[in-house]
Amino acid sequence: MQHSGHSVREPEGALIDRCLDDDEGAWEELVRLHSGRVYGMCYRFTRKHAEAQELTQDVFLRVFRTLGSFRSTEVSFTGWIIRLTRNLLVDNYRRTSERRATYSLEDHPGIEERIASAMERPDQALAWRETVNLLRSSLAALSPELREPILFRDLEEMNYRETALALGIPEGTVKSRLNRARGELARIMRKYQFAV
């Protein structure tokens, strides 16, 4: 195998082999090289530092347990770890879907108070709270397939690529589901408004 003289980083394959031989230094190097990317994905997904740290640790525990199944002929190691992270994030998302089904804008600390205090009249603040409740009810009425892209893209402010990665679907599918979801959400919100 030819190595270029200016490369100071050892080839990834050799590093993985050392990890599989239980070389502690190699594990530390692997975590050092990839923890920033993994943490970034977890943080964009959760928007909470402590939760992102915990999920990052979970990812590396999974890497530790499943590294033997990595096949460099099928995917790059970076691609493999991104897929593994995404799968763990989706698993975590589904485990907490009960909470997310009743997702409210109150999950963003202080947002209601900030907007309510910006309203000059009490009836404006009341109208805002009614809108929040309407949005919460409408989101809960959407199918998970349509709710998830809205949660990630519109409420978690992830970009199309991050949303596609998190859900394990192509970007084009994210865009088409978002269009359907937004239309359906508007329809449900109108229906709830007339029912109140």
C-alpha atoms as a printed R data frame, in Angstrom:
    type eleno elety resid chain resno       x      y      z
1   ATOM     1    CA   MET     A     1   0.000  0.000  0.000
2   ATOM     2    CA   GLN     A     2   1.458  3.391 -1.047
3   ATOM     3    CA   HIS     A     3   1.408  6.222  1.483
4   ATOM     4    CA   SER     A     4   2.080  9.826  0.562
5   ATOM     5    CA   GLY     A     5   4.910 11.247  2.636
6   ATOM     6    CA   HIS     A     6   3.009 14.387  3.666
7   ATOM     7    CA   SER     A     7   0.104 12.559  5.328
8   ATOM     8    CA   VAL     A     8   0.498 12.570  9.109
9   ATOM     9    CA   ARG     A     9  -2.826 10.909  9.844
10  ATOM    10    CA   GLU     A    10  -2.835  7.158  9.749
11  ATOM    11    CA   PRO     A    11  -5.191  5.583  7.182
12  ATOM    12    CA   GLU     A    12  -8.665  4.967  8.603
13  ATOM    13    CA   GLY     A    13  -8.505  1.236  7.851
14  ATOM    14    CA   ALA     A    14  -5.365  0.862  9.981
15  ATOM    15    CA   LEU     A    15  -6.952  2.851 12.807
16  ATOM    16    CA   ILE     A    16 -10.050  0.619 12.708
17  ATOM    17    CA   ASP     A    17  -7.861 -2.508 12.722
18  ATOM    18    CA   ARG     A    18  -6.098 -1.198 15.828
19  ATOM    19    CA   CYS     A    19  -9.475 -0.536 17.471
20  ATOM    20    CA   LEU     A    20 -10.559 -4.089 16.691
21  ATOM    21    CA   ASP     A    21  -7.308 -5.257 18.365
22  ATOM    22    CA   ASP     A    22  -8.483 -3.398 21.525
23  ATOM    23    CA   ASP     A    23  -5.872 -0.649 21.229
24  ATOM    24    CA   GLU     A    24  -7.088  1.990 23.698
25  ATOM    25    CA   GLY     A    25  -5.141  4.796 22.009
26  ATOM    26    CA   ALA     A    26  -6.789  3.934 18.687
27  ATOM    27    CA   TRP     A    27 -10.261  4.151 20.257
28  ATOM    28    CA   GLU     A    28  -9.407  7.565 21.706
29  ATOM    29    CA   GLU     A    29  -8.200  8.740 18.285
30  ATOM    30    CA   LEU     A    30 -11.354  7.408 16.578
31  ATOM    31    CA   VAL     A    31 -13.578  9.253 19.058
32  ATOM    32    CA   ARG     A    32 -11.464 12.425 18.729
33  ATOM    33    CA   LEU     A    33 -11.745 12.351 14.924
34  ATOM    34    CA   HIS     A    34 -15.502 11.803 14.760
35  ATOM    35    CA   SER     A    35 -17.044 13.156 17.982
36  ATOM    36    CA   GLY     A    36 -17.429 16.711 16.620
37  ATOM    37    CA   ARG     A    37 -19.499 15.565 13.639
38  ATOM    38    CA   VAL     A    38 -21.587 13.168 15.740
39  ATOM    39    CA   TYR     A    39 -22.206 15.755 18.472
40  ATOM    40    CA   GLY     A    40 -23.155 18.317 15.806
41  ATOM    41    CA   MET     A    41 -25.784 15.978 14.355
42  ATOM    42    CA   CYS     A    42 -27.122 15.173 17.830
43  ATOM    43    CA   TYR     A    43 -27.245 18.826 18.836
44  ATOM    44    CA   ARG     A    44 -29.031 19.916 15.648
45  ATOM    45    CA   PHE     A    45 -31.518 17.153 16.332
46  ATOM    46    CA   THR     A    46 -32.150 17.876 20.034
47  ATOM    47    CA   ARG     A    47 -31.097 21.547 20.462
48  ATOM    48    CA   LYS     A    48 -30.089 20.562 24.010
49  ATOM    49    CA   HIS     A    49 -26.415 20.313 25.012
50  ATOM    50    CA   ALA     A    50 -26.829 17.643 27.729
51  ATOM    51    CA   GLU     A    51 -29.082 15.464 25.567
52  ATOM    52    CA   ALA     A    52 -26.720 15.811 22.584
53  ATOM    53    CA   GLN     A    53 -23.772 14.773 24.770
54  ATOM    54    CA   GLU     A    54 -25.681 11.751 26.055
55  ATOM    55    CA   LEU     A    55 -26.690 10.702 22.533
56  ATOM    56    CA   THR     A    56 -23.092 11.179 21.321
57  ATOM    57    CA   GLN     A    57 -21.934  8.772 24.052
58  ATOM    58    CA   ASP     A    58 -24.654  6.318 22.989
59  ATOM    59    CA   VAL     A    59 -23.413  6.523 19.389
60  ATOM    60    CA   PHE     A    60 -19.833  5.696 20.389
61  ATOM    61    CA   LEU     A    61 -21.025  2.835 22.617
62  ATOM    62    CA   ARG     A    62 -22.820  1.482 19.555
63  ATOM    63    CA   VAL     A    63 -19.677  2.018 17.435
64  ATOM    64    CA   PHE     A    64 -17.668  0.143 20.084
65  ATOM    65    CA   ARG     A    65 -20.141 -2.794 19.997
66  ATOM    66    CA   THR     A    66 -20.649 -2.957 16.223
67  ATOM    67    CA   LEU     A    67 -17.319 -1.861 14.676
68  ATOM    68    CA   GLY     A    68 -16.666 -5.450 13.617
69  ATOM    69    CA   SER     A    69 -19.643 -5.211 11.244
70  ATOM    70    CA   PHE     A    70 -18.191 -2.200  9.369
71  ATOM    71    CA   ARG     A    71 -17.336 -3.024  5.737
72  ATOM    72    CA   SER     A    72 -15.126 -0.436  4.029
73  ATOM    73    CA   THR     A    73 -16.054 -1.904  0.628
74  ATOM    74    CA   GLU     A    74 -19.705 -0.851  1.123
75  ATOM    75    CA   VAL     A    75 -19.388  2.636  2.622
76  ATOM    76    CA   SER     A    76 -16.759  5.036  4.006
77  ATOM    77    CA   PHE     A    77 -16.306  4.968  7.769
78  ATOM    78    CA   THR     A    78 -17.630  8.529  7.977
79  ATOM    79    CA   GLY     A    79 -20.719  7.456  5.998
80  ATOM    80    CA   TRP     A    80 -21.135  4.455  8.296
81  ATOM    81    CA   ILE     A    81 -20.919  6.519 11.480
82  ATOM    82    CA   ILE     A    82 -23.349  9.130 10.071
83  ATOM    83    CA   ARG     A    83 -25.844  6.362  9.234
84  ATOM    84    CA   LEU     A    84 -25.378  4.821 12.687
85  ATOM    85    CA   THR     A    85 -25.904  8.241 14.335
86  ATOM    86    CA   ARG     A    86 -28.988  8.903 12.225
87  ATOM    87    CA   ASN     A    87 -30.466  5.504 13.135
88  ATOM    88    CA   LEU     A    88 -29.872  6.134 16.829
89  ATOM    89    CA   LEU     A    89 -31.430  9.610 16.563
90  ATOM    90    CA   VAL     A    90 -34.492  8.206 14.805
91  ATOM    91    CA   ASP     A    91 -34.764  5.445 17.463
92  ATOM    92    CA   ASN     A    92 -34.528  8.094 20.164
93  ATOM    93    CA   TYR     A    93 -37.083 10.245 18.343
94  ATOM    94    CA   ARG     A    94 -39.541  7.341 18.116
95  ATOM    95    CA   ARG     A    95 -39.053  6.503 21.806
96  ATOM    96    CA   THR     A    96 -39.981 10.068 22.682
97  ATOM    97    CA   SER     A    97 -42.715 10.373 20.046
98  ATOM    98    CA   GLU     A    98 -45.396 10.344 22.736
99  ATOM    99    CA   ARG     A    99 -44.004 13.604 24.028
100 ATOM   100    CA   ARG     A   100 -43.518 14.943 20.510
101 ATOM   101    CA   ALA     A   101 -47.065 14.054 19.507
102 ATOM   102    CA   THR     A   102 -48.152 16.795 21.882
103 ATOM   103    CA   TYR     A   103 -45.235 18.998 20.815
104 ATOM   104    CA   SER     A   104 -45.862 22.553 21.847
105 ATOM   105    CA   LEU     A   105 -44.099 25.808 21.275
106 ATOM   106    CA   GLU     A   106 -43.589 25.872 25.038
107 ATOM   107    CA   ASP     A   107 -40.734 23.406 24.422
108 ATOM   108    CA   HIS     A   108 -38.818 26.504 23.338
109 ATOM   109    CA   PRO     A   109 -38.238 28.139 26.768
110 ATOM   110    CA   GLY     A   110 -39.833 31.525 27.131
111 ATOM   111    CA   ILE     A   111 -41.128 31.860 23.572
112 ATOM   112    CA   GLU     A   112 -44.759 32.292 24.632
113 ATOM   113    CA   GLU     A   113 -43.852 34.835 27.299
114 ATOM   114    CA   ARG     A   114 -41.633 36.794 24.893
115 ATOM   115    CA   ILE     A   115 -44.375 36.998 22.290
116 ATOM   116    CA   ALA     A   116 -47.145 37.637 24.833
117 ATOM   117    CA   SER     A   117 -45.172 40.475 26.428
118 ATOM   118    CA   ALA     A   118 -44.605 41.964 22.969
119 ATOM   119    CA   MET     A   119 -48.364 42.087 22.490
120 ATOM   120    CA   GLU     A   120 -49.769 45.416 23.588
121 ATOM   121    CA   ARG     A   121 -53.235 44.254 24.542
122 ATOM   122    CA   PRO     A   122 -54.289 41.259 26.699
123 ATOM   123    CA   ASP     A   123 -56.615 40.027 23.936
124 ATOM   124    CA   GLN     A   124 -53.613 39.737 21.566
125 ATOM   125    CA   ALA     A   125 -51.774 37.572 24.123
126 ATOM   126    CA   LEU     A   126 -54.903 35.430 24.521
127 ATOM   127    CA   ALA     A   127 -55.176 35.069 20.729
128 ATOM   128    CA   TRP     A   128 -51.528 33.921 20.642
129 ATOM   129    CA   ARG     A   129 -52.133 31.237 23.295
130 ATOM   130    CA   GLU     A   130 -55.187 30.024 21.386
131 ATOM   131    CA   THR     A   131 -53.027 29.776 18.238
132 ATOM   132    CA   VAL     A   132 -50.411 27.743 20.144
133 ATOM   133    CA   ASN     A   133 -53.100 25.329 21.372
134 ATOM   134    CA   LEU     A   134 -54.571 25.110 17.881
135 ATOM   135    CA   LEU     A   135 -51.143 24.341 16.399
136 ATOM   136    CA   ARG     A   136 -50.479 21.681 19.075
137 ATOM   137    CA   SER     A   137 -53.809 19.949 18.416
138 ATOM   138    CA   SER     A   138 -53.338 20.152 14.651
139 ATOM   139    CA   LEU     A   139 -49.807 18.695 14.795
140 ATOM   140    CA   ALA     A   140 -51.049 15.795 16.928
141 ATOM   141    CA   ALA     A   141 -53.720 15.083 14.294
142 ATOM   142    CA   LEU     A   142 -51.131 14.707 11.490
143 ATOM   143    CA   SER     A   143 -49.797 11.248 10.621
144 ATOM   144    CA   PRO     A   144 -46.220 10.673 11.916
145 ATOM   145    CA   GLU     A   145 -45.004 10.583  8.284
146 ATOM   146    CA   LEU     A   146 -46.193 14.169  7.802
147 ATOM   147    CA   ARG     A   147 -45.618 15.421 11.370
148 ATOM   148    CA   GLU     A   148 -41.916 14.458 11.513
149 ATOM   149    CA   PRO     A   149 -40.707 16.660  8.613
150 ATOM   150    CA   ILE     A   150 -42.593 19.652 10.055
151 ATOM   151    CA   LEU     A   151 -41.077 19.081 13.505
152 ATOM   152    CA   PHE     A   152 -37.542 18.857 12.112
153 ATOM   153    CA   ARG     A   153 -37.696 21.487  9.370
154 ATOM   154    CA   ASP     A   154 -40.069 24.137 10.703
155 ATOM   155    CA   LEU     A   155 -39.898 23.779 14.484
156 ATOM   156    CA   GLU     A   156 -36.384 22.379 15.049
157 ATOM   157    CA   GLU     A   157 -35.087 24.551 12.158
158 ATOM   158    CA   MET     A   158 -33.011 21.756 10.623
159 ATOM   159    CA   ASN     A   159 -32.172 22.217  6.942
160 ATOM   160    CA   TYR     A   160 -33.471 19.841  4.242
161 ATOM   161    CA   ARG     A   161 -30.277 17.769  4.250
162 ATOM   162    CA   GLU     A   162 -30.279 17.339  8.049
163 ATOM   163    CA   THR     A   163 -33.987 16.464  8.002
164 ATOM   164    CA   ALA     A   164 -33.395 13.920  5.233
165 ATOM   165    CA   LEU     A   165 -30.508 12.389  7.231
166 ATOM   166    CA   ALA     A   166 -32.525 12.280 10.443
167 ATOM   167    CA   LEU     A   167 -35.493 10.583  8.764
168 ATOM   168    CA   GLY     A   168 -33.463  8.367  6.435
169 ATOM   169    CA   ILE     A   169 -35.281  9.586  3.319
170 ATOM   170    CA   PRO     A   170 -34.114 11.541  0.228
171 ATOM   171    CA   GLU     A   171 -34.211 15.358  0.312
172 ATOM   172    CA   GLY     A   172 -36.814 15.360 -2.474
173 ATOM   173    CA   THR     A   173 -39.102 13.217 -0.311
174 ATOM   174    CA   VAL     A   174 -38.615 15.644  2.606
175 ATOM   175    CA   LYS     A   175 -39.697 18.537  0.349
176 ATOM   176    CA   SER     A   176 -42.772 16.740 -1.009
177 ATOM   177    CA   ARG     A   177 -43.836 15.545  2.473
178 ATOM   178    CA   LEU     A   178 -43.373 19.069  3.827
179 ATOM   179    CA   ASN     A   179 -45.606 20.503  1.105
180 ATOM   180    CA   ARG     A   180 -48.273 17.889  1.861
181 ATOM   181    CA   ALA     A   181 -47.832 18.345  5.619
182 ATOM   182    CA   ARG     A   182 -48.144 22.142  5.485
183 ATOM   183    CA   GLY     A   183 -51.284 21.896  3.350
184 ATOM   184    CA   GLU     A   184 -52.790 19.262  5.643
185 ATOM   185    CA   LEU     A   185 -51.840 21.270  8.747
186 ATOM   186    CA   ALA     A   186 -53.545 24.379  7.335
187 ATOM   187    CA   ARG     A   187 -56.657 22.323  6.503
188 ATOM   188    CA   ILE     A   188 -56.795 20.804 10.025
189 ATOM   189    CA   MET     A   189 -56.227 24.194 11.669
190 ATOM   190    CA   ARG     A   190 -59.089 25.703  9.636
191 ATOM   191    CA   LYS     A   191 -61.352 22.791 10.598
192 ATOM   192    CA   TYR     A   192 -60.476 23.176 14.322
193 ATOM   193    CA   GLN     A   193 -61.017 26.957 14.149
194 ATOM   194    CA   PHE     A   194 -64.540 26.513 12.806
195 ATOM   195    CA   ALA     A   195 -65.256 23.768 15.354
196 ATOM   196    CA   VAL     A   196 -64.328 26.006 18.326
